[in-house]
Each structure stands twice: as structure tokens, then as C-alpha cells.
């Protein structure tokens, strides 16, 4: 079970497949297993060396309980610590939701370590506080109460995956996102190929669309009828977009 150490925080990850390295970074409340559940690993590992990272606070990575441990710079450096552990100089990157936020920090701080960035379900502007405040209130009483808020209800492996979370670590990670600085100043400076994708039923859609216009040559994918969950779970729709983008890089 591989781990990288980033200043005392252990980051768990998997490596699957062969080819050009491609990092997969999940969102808040998720972990490595989401990429397996929705077909990404089975498909993309046929052509890429997948480096699939459990973000701090999630999966088998360490789970600090204070929000200062979830600043964007630290979480971006977690990804770099994994690449260093695997002696990978440059990789492609796919990040969804919180993983997309990490992607913008990678663009700001570590762009020289990436061939390209694919960011889903996220934009670089201020995220506001309402969603995170509501989430914190519910999570204080544990994961069982939190999963009851889902409509339709979570089932099977997805339910087990959610219940396995550490509620206090999720609260801290959510506060880290709430307190995230506006990263939009980095957009004009992104000089590596970039793709942004968001469901058009996601509240993040319009700001994500705006941010795509600020990145030179950015590929923009709007997913009709998809909400925030769909744009992760519908691997059958997302993976072809990822493949088309990466194959177009030559």
C-alpha cells in the first residue's frame, strides 16, 4: 500500500496501468474508489499510467481535524509529493470538484510538473459559505445523518464509501475550501493545455464557463442536464471527453 510523506502528512495513492502518467484527484467526501466505481480506472489504465490520489482527510490518507491543514498550497503539494515518490517528473492531471480546486493551485504553483490540466466541477472564484456552513452543521452529528440528506438515497458501494469518511476531517476540509482565496488571477498565466467541464445544472457552471474564456486555448465542455454528482458518476460520458482532449495533444 503506497504512501508519500508530505511534511508529516501521509498521502495514500494507487498506480494502475502503463503509459504517460495521468493523475486522478477526487472531490470532497470521496476517495480513490470513486474512480474505480465509475469506470475511469478500467478504461484509462489501458493507455495511461494512472496515479490515483487519496486527498488528505479522505480514504487511507492522514486526516487532520483543523482547517489550516487543508489550505490549497498544502493539498497541491500532496500531489507533488506523490509524483516525487514515483519519480515522475511530469504528468497529465484530472481533478474533480475539490480535486479541481487543487488543480488551480497546481497551475499556480507547479505548472512545470504537468503536461495538461483537466478540471471538472469547479471554478477558481470565491465559493461562498452557504453550502459549507450547512454541510458542517449536519456533519457535526456524524456521517449517518449526513447520508440521509441525499436524494435519491445513496446505495451499495457508494453508501459504504460515504459512511467510511471521518466526519471531523470532512468538516476541516470543507472549511479549507470555504476559506480558499480567489484564484482567478492565475487564469491568464496558464500556458499548458487545459480543459474545463461542468454540468449545466451545477451551480458552479456559469463561473466555470467564464473562467474558461480567461485561459488561452482552453477546451470548454458543458454537460447538458448534468448536476454536480452526474459529472463525476457518468464516466461513460466524461471519459470520452478526457480521451479526446488528451489524444489531441499529440
N, C-alpha and C positions, 0 to 999 in steps of 0.2 A: 504494500500500500504506500505509494509515493507521497512524500510531503516535501515542501520547500519551507525554509525558515526566513521570515522577513522581520528582522528586529524583534525576535522572540515570539512572533505570532506564526503558528504552523498553518500552512496552506495546503490542503489536500487537493490532489488532481489525478486524472487518468490520462493515459496516452493510448490512442487507438488508431490503427491504420498506418499507411505509408504514403509518402509524397511530400508536397510542400506543406509546412506547418500551418495549421489553422486553429486559433484559439476560440473556444466557445465559452462565453461567460453569461450565466443565468441572471435572473432578476430576483427582487426581494421576495422572500418566503420560499424560494425554490432551491434546488441544488443540482448537482451533476446529473441526477437521474432524469430530470425533465428532458434532457437532450436524447436520452435513450427512449423514453416513453413515446415521444412524438416523431421518431423515425430519423432524426438528424444523424445520429451516430452510425446507424446501419447504412445509410445512403452515403454520407460524405466521407466515411472512412475508406471507401473504395478507391478514392483518389487523393486523399489528404491525410497527413499525419495530424490527427486531432489532439489538441491539448485542452482538456475539459476541466475547468477550474471550479472548485467549491469556494465561493467568496467567503471571506471571514464572516463569522456569525451564522454560517449555513453548512449543512452537510456534515462532513467529518473535519472541517477546518476548525481552528480555535474560535471561541465565541465570547469575546469581551462583552461586558454589560454596560459600558459607558460610551456615549455617543462620540466622544473625542477620538475614539479608536476607529471610527468609520468615516473619517474625512476622505475626500476623493483622492487626494495625493497618496495616502497610505494604501487605499484599495487598488489604485493603479499600480503602485509599486509591488503589490502582491502578485499581479500578473507577471511583472518583470522578474520577480524572484523565481517564479516557476520556469520561465523561459531560460533564465540563467542556470537553474538546476539541470535542465535538459540540454544545456549548451546549444540553445537555439538563438542565433543572432537576430533573425528577422522572421516575422510570421504575418499571416493574414489574421484578421480579428472579426468575430461576430459577437456582439453583445446585445442582449435584450433587456429592456426596462432599466433596472438598476445597472445591469451589465452595459447598457447603452450609455448611462451616465459615466460609468468607468471609462468607456470608450472615448468620451470627450476629454477626460483628464489624460488619457494616453496620448491623444492628439496634441494636447497642450504640452505635455512633459516628456513624452517618449516617442515622438513620431518617427524618429530614426530607427526604431525597432520593428516597424511594421511596413509591409508591402501595401496594405489596404485596410480600410475600416468599413465594416458593415454594422450599422446601428439601427436597432428596431425599437419601437415603442418608447421613444424618448426624444427630448429636445434639450438644448443647453441653457434655456432661460430659467428664471426662478420657478420653482414648482409649487409655491404656496404652501399653506399649512393645513387646510381643512381635512384632506384625506388622511394625512399622517396623524393629526390630532384624534380623529375618530378611530383610527386603527389602534393607537396607543391605548385609548380608554378600554377598548374591547380586549386587547391582548393582556392587559393587567390581570384579567381573570382567567387566563390560560388559553391554550390552543383549542380545547374542546368547544369553548364558547365562540371563539373566532371562526371556526369552520362552520358553525351554524348560521353565519351571516351569508354564506354563499348560496346563490340562486342561479341555476339549479344546484342542488346539493352535490358536494364532492363525493366520489365513489372510488372504490377499488384502490389501485396503487396510488392514485393522486391523493386520496384521502389519507392513506398511510404516510405518504410523503409529507403532507402538510402537518399532520399530528406529530411527526418526529422532530419538528422545529423546537428550538429553545425560545420561548416567548419573550424573555427579557433581552436576549440577543437581537431578536427582530425589532423590538422597541428601540433599542440603541441604534440599529442600522437604519430604521425609518427616520429617526431624529437626524442622523447624519445626512440623509437625503434632503430632509426639510431645511436643514441649515446650509445646504450646498450653495456656493456662490454662483452668480450668473456667469456662465462660461461662454457667452455668445461672442466675446471679443476674439476667441480663438478661430472662429469660422473662416474669416478671410485668409488666415495663415495656413490652413490645412492644404498641403501640397502633395498629398498622396491620394490615390483613387478612393472614393468614398461613396457608399450607398446608404440612404436612409429609407426605412419602410415603417408605415404605421397604418393601422386600421382606421377607416374614415368614421367609425363610431366611437373611437377613442378620444377622450377629452384632450389628449396631447397632440392630436392630428394637425391642427392649424399652425401651432408654433413649430412643429416638426417640419411642415411644408415650408414655412417661412425660412427656417434655418437652412434648408436645402438650397434655397436661392442664394444664400450667402457664401456657399462653398463652390469654388470654381470647378465646373465639370461634374458636380455631384449627380448621381443617379437617384431619382426620387420614385418611390413605389407607394402608391395609395391603394389600400386593400378594401374594396367595396364591401360593406356590410359587416366588416370585422371589428370587434371591440378589442380591448387590451389583451384579454385572455386568448381570443381566437388567433391573434397574430403571433402567439407562441405555439399554441397547441395544434394549429393546422400546418404541420410540417409538410403535408402533401402540396400545399400552395406555396409556402415560403421557400422550401429547398430549391425548387426550380429557379426562383429569382436569385438566390445565392449562387447557384451554379452558373447561371447565365452571366452574372456580374463577374465572377472570378474567371470564367473561361474567356471573357472579353478582354482580360488584362494581358493575355498573351503569355 
